[in-house]
């Protein structure tokens, strides 16, 4: 994109600690920018603490400004960050995780991935929900451009936050590179059903465990591995649900695993399953497809938009999930067809396109 050089600022808090969806998105977009030597812009990443040694990607156009303070909540964003932004002489600023510092003085873009706080307030504690709704609504009004991941979320943002459609732009996530196909003489994958993502109420963890239990009764040695922090409200206990369903010894829950261990799990698993009833997008099915793992998802508007024809979409309830899992765990032909569909879907997702989409929004905001 030919344009004058911009001084771009990014709130990069989400790359700290144990990065999940937003942190991974910011990391991949930054890597893509670094890989393009034609970009004339400079990028300043604001953090409340020193980043890990491998972040950001090495590039003379990148710099890090550490503004000490707590990274959680809103205090750092609304009190410490605005002062640092004012000193940085930015042309435009990106808030990649739902909210902005409301006193930012330069043009801004906010990334609102979904509006679950508005659509389903019952899924969140009253204090968290109130804070999120208040700040997200005001950030959407403050920003010149609102970025989101899907057409589904764009309609939700327009309807629930009153943002004019012409101020909403899309930047769907890219996909990781695909593993080489498994050699035909290689060992069969283990009968593992893998779930990756924070445990939210909307992701129907009890249905996932009970559906797995029904499938496991027909698949010797089947196991379910859950990877993700427990953020359900009200809190639920995966171990207790698994024990109640009679599969306590076959269900394993890990709150977090390093990237290398997660890669190993994807390469061992036979099926990926996630039954979310409300998302702005789901990135983890793309990770599964890249590792040759077919996905089973709840049949929702966003699942149809993002993965229709590539994933197995099921109706709510444990029975439908079990009926989808059994053939993928036991039938090599059904499994191979699902893997091929997932690999085909990968070709529609590019981190280059995502990075260009974010940059287009920043450029438009800076020039508007």
C-alpha positions as a printed Julia matrix, in Angstrom:
368×3 Matrix{Float64}:
   0.0     0.0    0.0
   1.61    3.22  -1.16
   1.2     5.98   1.41
   3.18    8.51   3.35
   5.12    7.16   6.29
   3.1     6.99   9.47
   4.18    6.83  13.09
   1.97    4.01  14.39
   1.49    3.11  18.03
   0.18   -0.25  19.3
  -0.97   -1.33  22.76
   0.98   -4.6   22.93
   0.03   -5.79  26.43
  -1.48   -8.99  25.09
   1.91  -10.35  23.95
   3.13  -10.51  27.57
   2.93  -13.55  29.81
   1.01  -16.39  28.24
  -0.4   -14.89  25.03
  -3.7   -16.26  23.76
  -5.83  -15.14  20.82
  -5.23  -11.37  20.76
  -1.56  -11.75  21.67
  -1.04  -14.27  18.91
  -2.83  -12.03  16.42
  -0.66   -9.02  17.31
   2.5   -11.15  17.11
   1.69  -12.57  13.67
   0.72   -9.15  12.26
   3.97   -7.63  13.59
   6.0   -10.46  12.03
   4.29   -9.87   8.71
   5.01   -6.13   8.84
   8.66   -6.88   9.65
   8.88   -9.2    6.65
   7.84   -6.42   4.24
  10.82   -4.13   3.59
   8.7    -1.77   1.48
   6.61   -0.49   4.38
   7.67    3.09   5.15
   6.01    3.27   8.57
   7.48    3.14  12.06
   5.82    1.09  14.8
   5.99    1.78  18.53
   4.75   -1.0   20.83
   3.68    0.13  24.3
   4.02   -2.38  27.15
   3.69   -2.25  30.94
   6.75   -4.52  31.37
   9.77   -5.71  29.42
   8.82   -8.12  26.62
  10.29  -11.56  26.18
  13.65  -11.66  24.32
  12.16  -12.77  20.99
   9.59   -9.94  20.81
   9.09   -7.79  18.86
  10.59   -9.2   15.65
  13.95   -7.54  14.95
  13.36   -4.56  12.67
  14.79   -1.03  12.69
  11.26    0.33  12.18
  10.11   -1.24  15.47
  10.68    0.14  18.95
   9.33   -0.72  22.38
   8.28    1.8   25.03
   7.87    0.29  28.5
   5.4     2.2   30.66
   5.63    0.43  34.04
   2.39   -0.64  35.66
  -0.05   -3.54  36.01
  -1.13   -5.02  32.67
  -4.52   -6.3   33.8
  -7.67   -4.24  34.14
  -8.01   -0.69  32.88
  -5.86    1.42  35.23
  -2.67    1.25  33.12
  -4.56    1.79  29.88
  -6.49    4.83  31.11
  -3.86    6.56  33.3
  -0.29    5.6   32.37
  -0.63    4.9   28.65
  -2.17    8.25  27.56
   0.81   10.2   28.9
   3.22    7.97  27.01
   1.2     8.32  23.81
   1.23   12.1   24.08
   5.04   12.09  24.2
   5.41    9.75  21.23
   4.1    12.1   18.49
   2.03    9.38  16.82
  -0.04    9.71  13.67
  -2.39    6.88  14.66
  -2.86    4.38  17.5
  -4.2     0.81  17.58
  -6.02   -0.73  20.55
  -6.1    -4.43  19.58
  -8.21   -5.75  22.47
 -11.68   -4.14  22.6
 -10.79   -0.82  24.27
  -8.77    2.39  23.9
  -7.33    4.91  26.32
 -10.14    7.46  26.17
  -7.7    10.37  26.39
  -5.63    9.35  23.37
  -4.97   12.53  21.41
  -4.17   11.1   17.97
  -6.56    9.3   15.59
  -7.26    5.75  16.75
  -8.45    2.33  15.66
  -9.98   -0.19  18.07
 -10.21   -3.91  17.39
 -13.48   -5.34  18.76
 -13.37   -9.08  18.26
 -16.9    -9.76  19.45
 -19.63   -8.14  21.55
 -20.39  -11.04  23.87
 -20.47   -8.62  26.84
 -23.52   -7.01  25.25
 -25.13  -10.06  23.63
 -24.86  -12.31  26.71
 -24.16  -10.3   29.88
 -25.14  -13.35  31.96
 -21.85  -15.02  30.99
 -19.77  -12.48  32.93
 -19.5   -11.22  36.48
 -21.48   -8.02  36.92
 -18.43   -5.87  37.67
 -16.39   -7.17  34.72
 -19.38   -6.97  32.39
 -20.24   -3.42  33.38
 -16.62   -2.25  32.96
 -16.26   -3.98  29.59
 -19.53   -2.65  28.21
 -18.84    0.92  29.35
 -15.3     1.05  27.96
 -16.0    -0.86  24.75
 -18.96    1.35  23.85
 -16.97    4.53  24.46
 -13.94    3.19  22.63
 -16.1     2.37  19.61
 -17.42    5.95  19.62
 -13.92    7.4   20.11
 -12.23    5.41  17.34
 -12.25    6.58  13.76
 -12.28    2.95  12.58
 -13.5    -0.2   14.32
 -11.75   -3.38  13.19
 -13.25   -6.82  13.58
 -12.71  -10.38  12.37
 -15.9   -11.38  10.56
 -19.03  -10.17   8.83
 -21.02  -11.67  11.7
 -19.22   -9.45  14.23
 -19.46   -6.42  11.96
 -23.27   -6.74  11.97
 -23.28   -7.28  15.74
 -21.12   -4.18  16.34
 -23.36   -2.07  14.13
 -26.56   -3.34  15.77
 -25.5    -3.42  19.43
 -23.03   -0.51  19.58
 -24.56    1.74  16.96
 -21.34    2.05  14.94
 -22.07    3.11  11.34
 -21.18    0.26   8.96
 -18.87    2.52   6.95
 -16.64    2.87  10.05
 -16.23   -0.9   10.43
 -13.48   -2.8    8.58
 -12.56   -6.5    8.54
  -9.19   -8.15   9.13
  -9.77  -11.92   9.57
  -6.86  -13.88  11.06
  -4.35  -15.77   8.99
  -3.5   -19.44   9.22
  -0.28  -21.14  10.27
   1.64  -23.04   7.57
   0.36  -26.55   7.02
   2.34  -29.56   8.17
   3.39  -31.95   5.4
   0.76  -34.66   4.96
   1.28  -37.73   7.17
   3.08  -40.48   5.24
   0.75  -43.38   4.48
   3.13  -45.77   6.26
   3.21  -43.65   9.41
   1.51  -44.58  12.68
  -2.15  -43.75  13.23
  -2.81  -40.81  15.47
  -3.91  -41.47  19.01
  -7.68  -41.42  19.71
  -7.37  -37.99  21.33
 -10.05  -35.29  21.14
  -8.31  -31.95  21.66
  -9.83  -28.66  22.85
  -7.68  -25.5   22.79
  -8.91  -22.14  24.07
  -9.94  -20.43  27.28
 -12.79  -22.22  29.04
 -15.76  -19.85  28.74
 -19.39  -20.55  29.62
 -20.34  -19.98  25.97
 -18.11  -22.86  24.92
 -20.35  -25.51  26.5
 -17.63  -27.46  28.29
 -20.18  -29.77  30.02
 -21.67  -30.73  26.63
 -18.17  -31.32  25.26
 -17.25  -33.65  28.12
 -20.55  -35.54  28.06
 -20.46  -35.89  24.28
 -16.93  -37.21  24.53
 -18.08  -39.68  27.2
 -20.75  -41.03  24.86
 -18.2   -41.39  22.05
 -15.56  -42.92  24.33
 -17.9   -45.8   25.15
 -17.49  -46.84  21.5
 -13.79  -46.0   21.04
 -11.29  -47.94  23.18
  -8.53  -45.76  24.6
 -10.19  -42.47  23.71
  -9.05  -39.39  25.66
 -10.12  -35.76  25.88
  -7.46  -33.1   26.51
  -8.58  -29.57  27.41
  -6.01  -26.76  27.1
  -7.05  -23.37  28.42
  -7.54  -21.22  31.51
 -10.89  -21.57  33.29
 -12.85  -18.31  32.81
 -16.36  -19.69  33.18
 -19.03  -17.74  35.06
 -20.36  -19.1   37.3
 -17.24  -21.25  37.72
 -17.48  -24.88  36.67
 -15.11  -27.74  37.44
 -14.09  -29.85  34.39
 -12.75  -32.63  36.61
 -16.05  -32.95  38.49
 -18.06  -32.97  35.26
 -15.8   -35.67  33.78
 -16.05  -37.79  36.92
 -19.83  -37.44  36.93
 -19.91  -38.53  33.27
 -17.83  -41.62  34.09
 -14.7   -40.51  32.2
 -12.68  -38.89  34.97
  -9.59  -40.96  34.09
  -9.91  -40.16  30.37
 -10.18  -36.36  30.61
  -7.13  -34.19  31.17
  -7.21  -30.42  31.72
  -4.13  -28.24  31.33
  -4.52  -24.53  32.04
  -1.6   -23.64  29.75
   1.07  -25.41  27.72
   4.14  -23.89  25.99
   4.02  -23.6   22.21
   6.27  -26.63  21.63
   4.04  -28.81  23.8
   0.91  -27.51  22.08
   2.44  -28.39  18.69
   3.08  -31.92  19.96
  -0.53  -32.24  21.14
  -1.86  -31.16  17.75
   0.32  -33.77  16.06
  -0.93  -36.54  18.37
  -4.62  -35.62  18.34
  -7.09  -37.22  15.95
  -9.94  -34.69  16.33
 -10.33  -31.09  17.48
 -13.64  -30.08  19.12
 -14.99  -26.74  20.3
 -18.69  -26.09  20.91
 -18.9   -22.31  21.17
 -22.28  -20.69  20.73
 -20.95  -17.13  20.34
 -17.64  -15.91  18.91
 -16.32  -13.15  16.7
 -14.11  -15.76  15.07
 -12.34  -18.95  16.07
  -8.6   -19.11  15.33
  -7.83  -22.49  16.85
  -9.61  -24.57  14.14
  -7.1   -23.08  11.68
  -4.29  -24.33  13.91
  -5.92  -27.76  13.95
  -6.3   -27.84  10.16
  -2.64  -26.86   9.74
  -1.64  -29.91  11.78
  -3.91  -32.3    9.9
  -6.6   -32.43  12.6
 -10.28  -32.2   11.54
 -12.54  -29.94  13.59
 -16.0   -30.43  15.08
 -17.76  -27.15  15.88
 -21.19  -26.04  17.02
 -23.4   -25.02  14.08
 -23.6   -21.23  14.45
 -23.61  -18.26  12.13
 -19.9   -17.58  12.67
 -18.96  -21.26  12.26
 -20.8   -21.35   8.94
 -19.17  -18.1    7.78
 -15.63  -19.09   8.79
 -15.63  -22.89   8.41
 -18.68  -24.01   6.45
 -17.68  -27.01   4.33
 -14.35  -27.42   6.14
 -15.43  -28.46   9.65
 -18.11  -30.82  10.91
 -20.89  -28.61  12.31
 -23.18  -30.14  14.92
 -26.37  -29.16  16.7
 -26.31  -28.51  20.47
 -26.17  -31.43  22.87
 -23.85  -34.32  23.72
 -25.56  -36.79  21.38
 -24.85  -34.84  18.2
 -21.22  -34.38  19.24
 -20.76  -38.1   19.92
 -22.24  -38.98  16.53
 -19.69  -36.68  14.86
 -16.7   -37.82  16.92
 -17.02  -41.59  16.51
 -16.42  -41.8   12.73
 -13.55  -39.3   12.89
 -11.93  -41.35  15.66
 -12.46  -44.76  14.03
 -12.89  -44.43  10.24
  -9.67  -43.63   8.39
 -11.5   -42.71   5.19
 -13.82  -40.26   6.94
 -10.84  -38.81   8.8
  -8.79  -38.35   5.6
 -11.68  -36.58   3.85
 -12.09  -34.2    6.78
  -8.34  -33.48   6.86
  -8.41  -32.66   3.13
 -11.33  -30.25   3.64
  -9.45  -28.51   6.43
  -6.28  -28.15   4.35
  -8.3   -26.64   1.51
  -9.78  -24.1    3.94
  -6.29  -22.99   5.03
  -5.64  -21.51   1.6
  -8.31  -18.85   2.22
  -6.54  -17.41   5.28
  -3.35  -15.36   5.09
  -1.48  -13.36   7.72
  -0.35  -11.11   4.89
  -4.0   -10.25   4.19
  -4.65   -9.72   7.91
  -1.66   -7.4    8.28
  -2.69   -5.44   5.19
  -6.23   -5.14   6.58
  -4.99   -3.72   9.88
  -2.67   -1.32   8.07
  -5.48   -0.2    5.75
  -7.61    0.67   8.79
  -4.74    2.58  10.44
  -4.02    4.49   7.24
  -7.66    5.39   6.73
  -7.98    6.55  10.34
  -4.83    8.67  10.1
  -5.98   10.34   6.88
  -9.66   10.74   7.61
